[in-house]
Amino acid sequence: MKRGHRPQPPPEPSSSRAATVTKRKHHCLQQEQSRSSKSNSNSRHAKRCRTRIVSESETLTVVPDPPRTLPASNRFERLHSSSTPRGKQRHKKSSARDCNNRQWVSSSCDTSNCEDKVVVVSYNILGVENALKHPDLYYKVPCKFLDWDRRKILICEEINHYNASILCFQEVDRFDDLDNLFQNNGFKGVYKARTGEAYDGCAIFWKDKLFTLLHQENIEFRSFALRDNVAQLCVLEMIQNQSESELYTERSMSPPTLSRRLLVGNIHVLFNPNRGDIKLGQVRIFLERAYELSQEWGDIPVVIGGDLNSLPQSAIYQFVASSKLDIHLHDRRKISGQLEYPSQCRGRFQNQNPARYNVLKSISRSLLYRWSDEERRLATGSGGATHVQHQLKLSSAYHGVPGSCRTRDNHGEPLATSYHSKFMGTVDYIWHTDELVPVRALETLPIDILRRSGGLPKMGQRSSRACMRTGFCR
């Protein structure tokens, strides 16, 4: 079907986050430098980007990045529309036309000295078997929009519109289909299926002309008694083009191979909201191994994509961003901040006897948040430990990129990357170490657009959530 003539499905947030990042030193990917000027026009044609945050008449106001602190300090600026009558008229006319597009927004940091840029996409694509097993989540979505033969083509088209360099996919249970499609577009990939009876797993793809795979390993959390989820870690090296090679020869210098290496991590954390001990344990082991592998390959930068099944307001998010957590300050059942039926739970709580509620409030926090030895062991690695810590200094790729109040919370994270009949919120992220600088990010869909849809297939839902373009300069 030709571009521009395809019938449009209902708006779908793509949980694919994409981000452009640059490295803080001297060497960058020349292949991506010329693409930055074309990004705005490309984003208007992204078929799976169902919503554009601002109209053509709107402009972006940027401010210097705040100092890196805890996640609550993330800031964003509103997107202001033109104050002229003519501009307002264009906004009204274009808002309807552009409601199915999403927009790239740029960071306020100075990246003029950065040349290497890569586009990283993280995308929970919704496993085919998972969609079939949970029809109640998407009962308002027409069946044709859940059809895998249709979705796999649209996934590939969406990724092509982002000019993506690295892909982190979750809930992949048709890897061969994706591998065949992406090979035709110059990608290579590796896959790791979940253990146990599950059908899906994680996959990492990279542009073959841009990167060489140096090392790849998988984590099976079952070996740590942490369920059947899995994670992936790949060391990629940026390929030096011919002109760069000649330049180094003329200067009698060796190419900076270490500076052009990147560790890519991909994870899909356990869903079960009540098992925060297992969720935290999976994240801890994943980050510990990512740090070790980064050190083994010369302290190389790290970028992580994945579905953490944890909200930005949660303790698990806090742990990733601040590198440490005291688990006794948190209820194991609420440590991910993810509740399947939050509104119903809130209603039941409000109907409780006030006297009983006051008694509960008076109980010591240490009793309310008591963890068993087994729960502490799963979460921290030791039955006697109360703190968990990792050594990576990670920031969310949306942290330094201004966004709209229609799409971002006060952490700077999207308001929603997942939306179905039982849940709406953000659980998908791209994280990076300090050597990498986010250049721009792909905005997710506004809440009002999501609510009008009444529920979305994860093809679009996960894609908007994790599809962020991150450019890294070194």
PATI-696031 format. One record per residue (C-alpha): residue in three letters; x, y, z. Coordinates in steps of 0.05 Angstrom, whole numbers, plus 5000, padded with zeros to 4 digits. Example, Ala and Ser with C-alpha at 12.3 -4.5 7.8 and 13.67 -1.06 7.14 Angstrom:
BEGIN
ALA524649105156;SER527349795143;
This chain:
BEGIN
MET500050005000;LYS502850674980;ARG504851205031;GLY499451705043;HIS493951235019;ARG493750745077;PRO487350775119;GLN489051055187;PRO487650615249;PRO485550935314;PRO491151315350;GLU496350855380;PRO501851085427;SER508250765405;SER511950545466;SER518050545424;ARG522351085454;ALA527651375410;ALA533251835428;THR539252165396;VAL545352205439;THR552452455431;LYS558852265467;ARG562552765510;LYS569352655479;HIS571652745407;HIS569352185361;CYS562452105331;LEU558651755276;GLN559252185214;GLN553851785180;GLU548452085223;GLN550752815222;SER547253005158;ARG540752705180;SER539253185237;SER536853725189;LYS531753245159;SER528852985224;ASN522853455227;SER520453265158;ASN521652525170;SER517652545235;ARG511552815198;HIS511552195155;ALA512451685210;LYS506551225199;ARG506350935268;CYS507251595304;ARG499951715313;THR500052395345;ARG504053035337;ILE504753435401;VAL504754125371;SER502354435306;GLU506754725251;SER505855425280;GLU508555235348;THR515655355371;LEU519955045425;THR522555455484;VAL528755135514;VAL532655275577;PRO539455015602;ASP539254315632;PRO538554285708;PRO544053935747;ARG543253185750;THR539852995815;LEU534352525836;PRO528952365785;ALA524052865816;SER528553425792;ASN527253285719;ARG524453895685;PHE521054065620;GLU518654685585;ARG511854795554;LEU511254835479;HIS508555525463;SER504255665402;SER504756285360;SER501156895388;THR499057175320;PRO491957075296;ARG494556765233;GLY498756285273;LYS492656085315;GLN488755945252;ARG494255505225;HIS494355145292;LYS486954995289;LYS487454745218;SER493654335228;SER491754035295;ALA486653585263;ARG491253425205;ASP497253275249;CYS493752895305;ASN496452245278;ASN503752475280;ARG508852515336;GLN514353025339;TRP521753005355;VAL523653515408;SER530853755417;SER535053795479;SER537254475506;CYS544454245514;ASP549854475467;THR551753905421;SER555354315368;ASN561953955383;CYS558653275376;GLU558952905310;ASP557252185326;LYS549752075333;VAL545851425338;VAL538451325343;VAL536350825397;VAL529350545398;SER526250125453;TYR519749795435;ASN515149295469;ILE511649035408;LEU506348605443;GLY507447865434;VAL502547515389;GLU500946975441;ASN500147505495;ALA495147875452;LEU491147235440;LYS491147045514;HIS488747725538;PRO483247965490;ASP479948335548;LEU485548845547;TYR484049065476;TYR476648905468;LYS475449595438;VAL480849515386;PRO478749245318;CYS481748555305;LYS485248785242;PHE489649255283;LEU491948665326;ASP493448215266;TRP500848025267;ASP501748005192;ARG499548725189;ARG503248955252;LYS510048675232;ILE510049085168;LEU508049715206;ILE513349595259;CYS518649565204;GLU515850185170;GLU515850575235;ILE523050395250;ASN525150605180;HIS522051295191;TYR526351395253;ASN532851235216;ALA534250795276;SER541150525291;ILE539850065350;LEU533349715369;CYS531349395435;PHE525048975428;GLN521048635483;GLU515348125479;VAL518247825415;ASP515247145398;ARG516047185322;PHE523447345317;ASP524447005250;ASP519047445219;LEU522348075246;ASP529347835229;ASN527447715157;LEU524248405151;PHE529848785185;GLN535348415147;ASN532448715084;ASN533349395116;GLY540549295136;PHE539749045207;LYS542748455243;GLY539748185308;VAL540347705366;TYR534647395405;LYS533647095474;ALA527246735491;ARG524446715561;THR525446075600;GLY519645645624;GLU513045605586;ALA512946315560;TYR513146435485;ASP516347115481;GLY523147415494;CYS527848005479;ALA531448205415;ILE536848705398;PHE537948945327;TRP543349415300;LYS544949735232;ASP550149285200;LYS553549855164;LEU554350255228;PHE556349735280;THR560149085290;LEU558048605345;LEU564048465390;HIS560648095447;GLN553747845466;GLU551047505528;ASN544347355560;ILE541747355631;GLU536846815652;PHE533847055717;ARG531446345732;SER538546175752;PHE537846685808;ALA530846415829;LEU527847055799;ARG522746755751;ASP523246645676;ASN524747345651;VAL531047475611;ALA535648045591;GLN540848175537;LEU547548535535;CYS551348695471;VAL557949055460;LEU557749425393;GLU563449785358;MET562050365311;ILE564950225242;GLN570050725218;ASN568750965148;GLN574151045094;SER574951795099;GLU576051745174;SER581251195164;GLU585151625114;LEU584852215163;TYR588051805219;THR593351555171;GLU595252255150;ARG595852465222;SER599751845241;MET594551685293;SER591051025309;PRO583551045308;PRO580251095377;THR577050405377;LEU575350405451;SER571751075446;ARG567350795391;ARG564750205431;LEU557950195464;LEU554549705511;VAL547249605496;GLY542549285547;ASN535449035537;ILE530748775591;HIS523548605604;VAL522148585679;LEU516848155712;PHE509848445710;ASN506848185776;PRO505848835817;ASN505848455883;ARG512848165873;GLY516948795879;ASP522548375910;ILE523247985846;LYS522748595802;LEU528048955842;GLY532548345841;GLN532048285765;VAL533849025755;ARG539648975806;ILE542848375772;PHE541948675703;LEU545249335723;GLU550848985761;ARG552648565700;ALA552149165654;TYR557149545697;GLU561948945699;LEU561648855624;SER562749595612;GLN569049565655;GLU571548945621;TRP571249295553;GLY574849925576;ASP569550325615;ILE565250415553;PRO558650805552;VAL552250425568;VAL545250515539;ILE539450105564;GLY532550005535;GLY526849615564;ASP520149515597;LEU521449575672;ASN514149475691;SER515250045740;LEU512550755741;PRO516851395744;GLN514251535814;SER516450855839;ALA522150635883;ILE524950195827;TYR525550815782;GLN528851165840;PHE533850595847;VAL535850615774;ALA536551375774;SER539951485841;SER543950825844;LYS541550625914;LEU535350445954;ASP533350266025;ILE528149726015;HIS525349786086;LEU522650466068;HIS518050146016;ASP512449646013;ARG514549045971;ARG507749025938;LYS508149755917;ILE515549835901;SER514249865826;GLY508450355834;GLN504449915786;LEU497449725805;GLU492949355758;TYR486549695782;PRO488750345816;SER482050695813;GLN478250105843;CYS483450015897;ARG482950745915;GLY475350685920;ARG475650095967;PHE480650456011;GLN476351076017;ASN470450656039;GLN474150366098;ASN472350526169;PRO476051186188;ALA477750926257;ARG480950296228;TYR484850736179;ASN487651156236;VAL489850536272;LEU493450296210;LYS496950976203;SER499550916274;ILE502950256262;SER510550306257;ARG513150366185;SER518149826201;LEU512349346214;LEU508449566153;TYR514449476108;ARG517348846139;TRP521048406089;SER522347666100;ASP529447396094;GLU527647066028;GLU524647716000;ARG530948096021;ARG535347575989;LEU531647615923;ALA531648375923;THR538748515949;GLY542547865940;SER543247766015;GLY538147556067;GLY540948036118;ALA541648656073;THR536849236074;HIS540049666020;VAL541149545946;GLN546049925902;HIS549049945832;GLN555150295804;LEU552550575738;LYS550851315735;LEU544551295694;SER539851825668;SER533351755632;ALA534051975559;TYR527952425567;HIS531252775627;GLY534953305587;VAL529853395532;PRO524253905541;GLY517153655530;SER509853855530;CYS505553855592;ARG500553465550;THR505352875547;ARG510252935606;ASP509752885682;ASN513953285731;HIS519552775725;GLY520152935652;GLU517752245634;PRO511852095588;LEU505052085621;ALA503451435587;THR507150925545;SER502150365556;TYR494650405552;HIS489349855553;SER482949705589;LYS486349585656;PHE492350045657;MET494950715632;GLY501850955651;THR509350945635;VAL513450325645;ASP518350355586;TYR524950735586;ILE531650875554;TRP537351005603;HIS544451225588;THR550951355625;ASP553952045633;GLU558651965573;LEU552451995528;VAL548352625517;PRO541052605494;VAL540153035433;ARG532752955419;ALA526852515437;LEU520552285403;GLU514452535442;THR509052035461;LEU501652135450;PRO497752635493;ILE493052345545;ASP486852635512;ILE488552275447;LEU489651625485;ARG483051675522;ARG479151795458;SER482051145431;GLY479050745488;GLY484950255489;LEU490750115443;PRO494449505417;LYS501449485444;MET504249535374;GLY502950275378;GLN502450315453;ARG509350025468;SER512350365409;SER510851065433;ARG512950885502;ALA519950665485;CYS520950975417;MET525451555432;ARG530951785388;THR537251875429;GLY543352175398;PHE549852045435;CYS556052485428;ARG562752325458;
